[in-house]
Amino acid sequence: MTEWLSKLIDQASEFFAHRKGLLPLTGIVLIILNFIFRLAFPGWLASSDLLLHLGIIVAVFGLMLGRVL
């Protein structure tokens, strides 16, 4: 189990080392999608702001990871 997790982390770090802006851009897209859902599709997804929260977490994590790599 630990070997598998170690290999996964190594592959992910190698992937994101060459694509530093991918996670922040994905977070921004999630935030924009939340805005669109809020305007066009009222319901549970829009009222919970799930995409907004996920977008902020992904964007901040991507910024921190990009700084380290």
C-alpha positions in Angstrom: 0.0 0.0 0.0 2.7 2.5 0.9 4.7 1.7 -2.3 1.6 2.3 -4.4 1.0 5.7 -2.6 4.7 6.6 -2.9 4.6 5.9 -6.6 1.4 7.9 -7.1 2.8 10.9 -5.3 6.0 10.7 -7.4 4.0 10.6 -10.6 1.7 13.4 -9.5 4.7 15.7 -8.6 6.4 14.9 -11.9 3.2 15.8 -13.8 2.5 19.0 -11.9 6.1 20.2 -12.0 5.7 20.8 -15.7 2.2 22.2 -15.5 2.4 24.7 -12.5 -0.7 26.7 -13.6 -3.0 23.7 -14.2 -4.5 23.5 -10.6 -5.0 27.3 -10.2 -6.7 27.4 -13.6 -8.9 24.5 -12.7 -9.9 26.2 -9.5 -10.8 29.4 -11.4 -12.9 27.3 -13.8 -14.7 25.7 -10.9 -15.4 29.2 -9.4 -16.8 30.4 -12.7 -18.9 27.3 -13.1 -20.4 28.0 -9.6 -21.3 31.5 -10.8 -23.0 30.1 -13.9 -24.9 27.5 -11.9 -26.0 30.1 -9.4 -27.5 32.2 -12.2 -28.9 29.5 -14.5 -29.8 26.4 -12.4 -31.2 27.1 -9.0 -31.0 24.0 -6.8 -28.9 22.2 -4.3 -25.6 22.6 -6.2 -26.1 26.3 -6.6 -27.3 27.0 -3.0 -24.5 25.0 -1.4 -21.7 26.7 -3.3 -19.9 23.4 -3.6 -18.0 24.3 -6.7 -17.0 27.6 -5.2 -15.5 25.9 -2.2 -13.8 23.2 -4.2 -12.5 25.9 -6.6 -10.9 27.9 -3.8 -9.3 24.8 -2.3 -7.9 23.6 -5.6 -6.6 27.0 -6.6 -4.9 27.6 -3.2 -3.5 24.1 -3.2 -2.2 24.6 -6.7 -0.5 27.9 -5.9 1.2 26.4 -2.9 2.2 23.3 -4.9 3.5 25.4 -7.7 5.7 27.4 -5.3 7.2 24.2 -3.9 7.9 22.5 -7.3 
